[in-house]
Amino acid sequence: GYALQFGVGFLNVHPDAARAEQALDALAPGLEPLKTAEADPSAEVTNPLDLAPSPDSRSRRLFDDATIERHLDAVEHAQQDDGGWTVSWPDWNAAAALEWRGVATVNALKLLRDNGRL
């Protein structure tokens, strides 16, 4: 999942748009399971928003609007009572999880803002 995330992230900003689009087209068939996967921001899995975080991401065209909206809804609903979000990996160290909550919260807020939810 991480290699896919970083690879698609690279293609989203690569200066040669034609080559990036071609590479995304080649990856598209392998992304089909993500379109029907449960929208669960607490799961330690790659999801459509990891690959296409903003409407202007090149890779956004690989996912239909309903899929993106379903995952955005899940991010909104994952907000905790204190206003923050939790990390999506196992909490093996309470101190590290607490520190990473700040990063998770900023990332969730940026994601929601970029998608017109804030």
N, C-alpha and C positions, 0 to 999 in steps of 0.2 A: 503494500500500500504506500509506503513512504517513497519508494522509487517512482511509483506512478505519480504521486502528488508533485514531487520535485520535477519530474520530467514534463508533466503537463504545465506546471508553473513556468518552466523555462519556455515552453512553446507559446504560452500566453503572451510573452513579452519579446520573443525572438524578433529581431529586426527584419528578417526575410519572411514576410507574411505568407507568401505562396508556399514556401517549404514547410512552414509551421502548420499551415492548414492541411497540407498533404499528410504530414505526420499524424495530425489529429484524426484525419479520416481513417488512417491505418489503425489507430487505437480504438476507434469507435465501437467496433463489434465486441471487443472485450469489456466494454463499459456497460453493456446491457444489464447485467445483474444489479448494478447500482441504481438503475431506474426503478426497479421494483422493490429494492431493499427497504426495510423498515426505517423510518426517519427517527433515529435515536442518537442525539448528540452525546450521550454518555457512553456509547459503544466505542470501543477502540478499533474502529474500522474506517476506511476511507469512504467518504460519501460525496455526492455531487457538489456540495458547497466547498469541499476541500479542493476540488478540481476546477470549479467555475465560481469563485467567490463573488464576483461582481457582474452586473449586466453587460459590461463591456469586455469581459474576458472572452478571448477567442473560443475557448472551449465551452462557453455557455450554450452554443448552438447544438451541442451534443445531448442536451437534456431538454425535455419539454417543460413548459411553464408550470404545469401541474406538479411535476416532480420537484422543481425548485421551490415552489410555494409550500409544498408539504414539508420540505426540510427546513425552510425558514420558520414555519409554524412551530416545528419541534424545537428549534433554537430558542424562540421566544418563550415557549412553555418550560424550558429547562432553567430559566432564571430562578435563582433561589430567593427565599424570603428576605435575605439581607441585600438583595440587588445584584449579586454577583453570579457567576457561573462556575461550575466545578470542572476539573480536568477530566479528560475522557480515557484515562488509563488507570490501571489499578493503583490504589492509594497505598503504596508500599512504605511511604515515609510521610508522616503527618506534616512535618515542617516543609518538606519539598512540595507537597500537595497544596499547602496554604500559600506558599510563595508563587506557585504556578497558577493559582486561582486568579491572580491579578492579570496575568498574561491571557488566560482563558476569557476573562471578563472583557478586557480591551478588545480581543479578537472578535468576541460575540457582538459587542457594540458596534465595531467597525463593519462587520458583516451585515448587521441589521441596518445600519445607516446607509451603506453603499447600495442596499437593495430597497431603499425607500420605506423601511419599516420604522425609522425613528425620525 
